[in-house]
Structure formats: structure tokens, C-alpha cells
């Protein structure tokens, strides 16, 4: 039997290396926010009273994306809630189902428009029995199965407590990520109207990534050479 040509072996090794990088570097860069729900992401705006906006394509007029095209991030703003009475912001962006493994890590970049108090709580839901992780609502304070708080950015809701430049966060098992379970992670844009600091301004999320999982649950994949 003839042995395979050296150039063919080299190609297969390169392909295997590329496939490994493909599996290890799963991320969503939000080039097309309108395609999130068809790819398994969930959104729900439980703000009270309900406002006129939800999660939307990034607006370079507010600020540019962390990476990629200037509008390639997902954003939410204070118009998630209405303005009457004492409004509550409660706007959810939820990942597709994730099969967590040993050593899983979850990362993202975020920033806010300065000038008001913004808060995002990163919450975890583990799928089990009647807990489907598909809905946190319907009331503004409802959490459904998202009972584990992985990270609370600006819990005191101070006007300067949320980063106003793109800031990187990474969460692992030490922060509450499980191993060997299936679930979802939620970004909960959550806040209460306060005199002097308002209800919020606008926040952005970019380059959400997951490693150490079975397959790539997110819509986009970043290869080792930087091409998508």
C-alpha cells in the first residue's frame, strides 16, 4: 500500500489543528443581532412599565464596538422601561443552551454610556426537571430558574459604577459555573429609578465567548487565525 503524500498529511494535520481551535474558541460577536433568536438566544423585556426598546444592534453614535465593525455589538438602554412613576429596568438577554464541562469558562466585554447608573447581573440557570431555563418572567423581579448570580456589575447602582470603556470579564467554576450540566447564562439589565442617578443610560456587550463545552452553542466561531 502506498503511503499518503507528505503534502496531504500536512493538510490533514492543519485541518485537525484548525478544527481543535474551532471547537475551543466559540464566540458571538453580534454582527447581526437580528439573527440571535434563530440561533437559540432568548430575549425578554420584563421592565415595568414596559418601554419602547429591547436589545438592539449596536449604535456607533453611542460608542463603537470592542472589535469588528463599529456597530457589531448588542445594546440595551433606559428606554427598555417606560418613564411613568418609579420604573424598573428588567431586560434579559439569554444564551442558547450550553453543555458545561470540566474547566468551562465564559467571557465577554461590556461598557456603558456615562452619565447614569447602569447595572447588569450575569445569572445562571441549570436545566432540570420542570426548569427549562426558557423564561425568567413575567414580573420585573422574577428570575425563574436563573437563581445563581455569577457576577453583579455595579450592584449599588452608582452613576460611576459601571465601566465606561470596554472591560473584559471571565467567569469559571470558581465563580459558579457547573461541570457536566446543561443550562443557560443570562445578562440581566436590571435597575431601579433613583433620584440623582436616573434609571440608566445605555450598555453594550461584545465578544461573548465560551470554552470547555460540548460543541459550540453560540452563533459565531473564531478560528485561531482570526477569520470567522
C-alpha positions as CSV (number, residue, x, y, z in Angstrom):
1,X,0.0,0.0,0.0
2,X,1.3,3.4,-0.9
3,X,1.7,5.9,1.9
4,X,-0.1,9.2,1.8
5,X,1.8,12.1,0.2
6,X,3.5,14.4,2.7
7,X,1.6,17.4,1.5
8,X,-1.7,15.5,2.1
9,X,-0.6,14.5,5.6
10,X,0.4,18.2,6.3
11,X,-3.1,19.3,5.1
12,X,-4.9,16.8,7.4
13,X,-2.7,17.9,10.4
14,X,-3.5,21.6,9.6
15,X,-7.2,20.7,9.3
16,X,-7.2,18.9,12.7
17,X,-5.4,21.9,14.3
18,X,-8.0,24.2,12.8
19,X,-10.9,22.0,14.0
20,X,-9.5,22.0,17.5
21,X,-9.2,25.8,17.5
22,X,-12.7,25.9,16.1
23,X,-14.1,23.9,19.0
24,X,-12.1,25.7,21.6
25,X,-12.8,29.3,20.7
26,X,-16.6,29.6,20.4
27,X,-17.9,33.2,20.5
28,X,-20.7,35.6,19.4
29,X,-19.5,38.9,18.0
30,X,-23.0,40.4,17.4
31,X,-22.5,41.2,13.7
32,X,-26.2,40.6,13.2
33,X,-28.3,41.0,16.3
34,X,-31.5,40.0,14.3
35,X,-30.1,36.5,13.9
36,X,-29.7,35.8,17.6
37,X,-33.1,34.3,18.3
38,X,-32.9,31.9,15.2
39,X,-29.6,30.7,16.7
40,X,-31.2,29.9,20.1
41,X,-30.7,33.1,22.0
42,X,-33.7,34.3,24.0
43,X,-34.8,37.9,24.9
44,X,-37.4,39.0,27.3
45,X,-38.2,42.6,28.5
46,X,-39.9,42.4,31.9
47,X,-39.4,46.1,32.7
48,X,-42.2,47.9,34.5
49,X,-43.7,49.8,32.9
50,X,-42.7,48.4,29.6
51,X,-40.7,50.7,27.4
52,X,-40.2,51.0,23.7
53,X,-36.8,49.2,23.2
54,X,-35.3,45.8,23.8
55,X,-31.9,44.5,22.8
56,X,-30.8,46.1,19.6
57,X,-27.9,46.3,17.1
58,X,-25.1,48.5,18.4
59,X,-25.1,52.2,17.6
60,X,-21.8,53.8,16.8
61,X,-23.4,57.1,17.7
62,X,-23.3,55.9,21.3
63,X,-20.0,54.2,21.1
64,X,-18.1,51.8,18.8
65,X,-17.8,48.0,19.2
66,X,-14.9,46.5,21.0
67,X,-14.0,44.6,17.9
68,X,-15.2,44.2,14.3
69,X,-17.5,46.7,12.6
70,X,-18.4,49.8,14.7
71,X,-22.0,48.5,15.2
72,X,-21.1,44.9,15.9
73,X,-22.3,44.7,19.5
74,X,-25.6,44.2,21.2
75,X,-27.0,47.1,23.2
76,X,-29.9,48.0,25.6
77,X,-30.8,51.3,27.1
78,X,-33.1,53.1,29.6
79,X,-36.0,53.1,27.0
80,X,-36.4,49.4,27.9
81,X,-38.7,50.8,30.6
82,X,-41.3,53.5,30.5
83,X,-40.9,56.8,32.3
84,X,-44.0,57.0,34.5
85,X,-43.9,56.5,38.2
86,X,-40.9,54.7,39.6
87,X,-39.9,52.4,36.7
88,X,-37.9,49.2,37.0
89,X,-35.4,48.1,34.3
90,X,-35.6,44.3,33.8
91,X,-34.4,43.4,30.3
92,X,-33.0,39.8,29.7
93,X,-30.6,38.5,27.1
94,X,-30.2,34.7,27.4
95,X,-27.6,32.5,25.7
96,X,-28.6,29.3,23.9
97,X,-28.3,26.1,25.9
98,X,-24.8,25.3,27.0
99,X,-23.4,21.8,27.8
100,X,-20.9,22.8,30.5
101,X,-17.8,20.6,31.0
102,X,-14.9,20.5,33.4
103,X,-13.0,23.7,33.1
104,X,-15.7,25.6,31.2
105,X,-15.1,29.4,31.1
106,X,-17.5,32.2,30.0
107,X,-16.2,35.6,28.9
108,X,-17.4,38.9,27.5
109,X,-16.7,42.6,27.1
110,X,-19.1,45.3,28.3
111,X,-19.3,49.0,28.7
112,X,-21.9,51.7,29.3
113,X,-22.6,55.3,28.1
114,X,-21.5,57.5,31.1
115,X,-23.9,59.8,32.9
116,X,-26.3,57.5,34.7
117,X,-26.5,54.3,36.8
118,X,-26.3,51.0,34.9
119,X,-26.3,47.5,36.3
120,X,-26.0,44.1,34.7
121,X,-26.4,40.8,36.7
122,X,-25.0,37.7,35.0
123,X,-27.2,34.8,36.1
124,X,-27.1,31.0,35.6
125,X,-29.9,28.5,35.1
126,X,-29.4,24.8,35.2
127,X,-31.9,22.7,33.2
128,X,-33.5,20.1,35.4
129,X,-37.0,18.6,35.5
130,X,-39.5,21.4,35.1
131,X,-36.8,24.0,35.0
132,X,-36.4,24.7,31.3
133,X,-34.4,27.9,31.6
134,X,-36.6,29.4,28.8
135,X,-38.4,32.2,30.7
136,X,-37.5,34.3,33.7
137,X,-40.7,36.3,34.0
138,X,-43.2,37.7,33.7
139,X,-42.8,40.3,36.6
140,X,-39.8,42.6,36.7
141,X,-38.3,40.9,39.8
142,X,-39.0,37.3,38.6
143,X,-35.9,35.1,38.0
144,X,-37.4,31.8,37.0
145,X,-34.6,29.2,37.1
146,X,-31.9,31.8,37.0
147,X,-31.2,31.6,40.7
148,X,-27.3,31.6,40.6
149,X,-25.7,35.0,40.4
150,X,-22.3,34.6,38.7
151,X,-21.5,38.3,38.6
152,X,-23.1,41.6,39.6
153,X,-21.7,44.7,37.8
154,X,-22.5,47.8,39.8
155,X,-24.9,46.3,42.4
156,X,-25.1,49.6,44.3
157,X,-26.2,51.4,41.1
158,X,-23.9,54.3,41.4
159,X,-23.5,56.7,38.5
160,X,-19.8,55.8,38.0
161,X,-20.0,52.1,39.0
162,X,-20.3,50.6,35.5
163,X,-17.3,50.7,33.2
164,X,-17.5,53.3,30.5
165,X,-14.7,51.8,28.4
166,X,-14.8,48.2,27.1
167,X,-13.9,45.9,30.0
168,X,-13.2,42.2,29.9
169,X,-14.8,39.7,32.3
170,X,-14.2,35.9,32.5
171,X,-16.1,33.5,34.7
172,X,-15.2,29.9,35.6
173,X,-16.1,27.2,38.0
174,X,-14.8,29.2,40.9
175,X,-17.5,31.8,40.1
176,X,-20.3,29.2,40.0
177,X,-20.1,27.6,36.5
178,X,-21.0,23.9,36.7
179,X,-19.4,20.9,35.2
180,X,-21.4,18.2,33.4
181,X,-24.7,20.1,33.4
182,X,-26.8,21.8,30.7
183,X,-28.1,25.3,31.2
184,X,-28.2,28.9,30.0
185,X,-26.5,32.1,31.1
186,X,-28.4,35.4,31.2
187,X,-27.4,39.0,31.0
188,X,-30.0,40.8,33.1
189,X,-30.0,44.6,32.6
190,X,-31.6,45.4,35.9
191,X,-32.1,48.6,37.9
192,X,-34.4,50.9,39.8
193,X,-35.1,54.5,39.3
194,X,-33.1,56.6,41.8
195,X,-33.1,60.4,42.4
196,X,-29.9,62.0,41.0
197,X,-28.7,58.9,39.2
198,X,-31.7,58.1,37.0
199,X,-32.6,54.7,35.6
200,X,-29.7,54.0,33.3
201,X,-28.1,55.2,30.0
202,X,-27.1,52.5,27.5
203,X,-24.9,49.4,27.8
204,X,-23.2,47.2,25.2
205,X,-22.0,43.6,25.2
206,X,-19.4,42.3,22.7
207,X,-17.4,39.1,22.1
208,X,-19.3,36.7,24.3
209,X,-17.3,33.5,24.4
210,X,-17.4,30.0,25.9
211,X,-14.8,27.3,26.2
212,X,-14.7,23.8,27.6
213,X,-18.2,22.9,26.4
214,X,-19.6,20.1,24.2
215,X,-19.8,21.8,20.7
216,X,-20.2,25.5,20.1
217,X,-23.6,26.7,21.4
218,X,-23.1,30.3,20.2
219,X,-23.7,31.5,16.7
220,X,-20.2,32.6,15.7
221,X,-16.9,30.8,15.9
222,X,-13.5,32.5,16.0
223,X,-10.7,30.5,14.4
224,X,-7.1,30.7,15.6
225,X,-6.1,32.7,12.6
226,X,-8.7,35.3,13.3
227,X,-11.1,34.5,10.4
228,X,-14.8,33.7,11.2
